[in-house]
């Protein structure tokens, strides 16, 4: 009878070592390279879709987000327009969950808060570029027309920034006497008007000019100065005072 030779015991970990190691997803290296570029060169070194990728990394940790970032830019046009888009419109893009939309809106809110901080406790007439940045971040990319009033004190410091009306893509109802009542409540001595043109072209319309002059007429007897009316659009801004229309 033949004797059986005992097989040598398997060495610990030998089977694991023999099996091919599972490769990391291809996008892991891309994420690290993109983070490194951002850390070393800042946002100016990144295209809009790449900056959007960085924002999506935390929202979608286990998927290549470049296709989604590019799809969002194609749909809305730019990084600013993506984060400014309404959640319902963001959700129309495949791959955008409620969580992703919420994270994008958080970025928009943070940008607005930073821009507002730049004009807080400063005379607005001597901080015009910061004011324009704030207004641009707040309303330039909105899909609906929005009319805001910035109420100022005697030193031209901001007392309140309030939305007086929201409308359609090309019209917002404005009530000068309600504006006057609110200015008196706040003890404001001056205001700056601002609204957006969702079409992208900030050129003032005839209705914009007539409405502004009506507001000036109502507020002037009350000693409240209308410093300017700024119109925002994706293509820039227009100042009615700068255009000598008021």
Helices and strands as residue ranges (DSSP letters): H 14-18, H 27-41, G 43-45, H 48-59, H 66-76, H 79-84, H 87-90, H 98-119, G 124-126, H 128-139, E 146-152, E 158-166, H 176-185, E 190-196, H 206-220, E 225-233, E 236-239
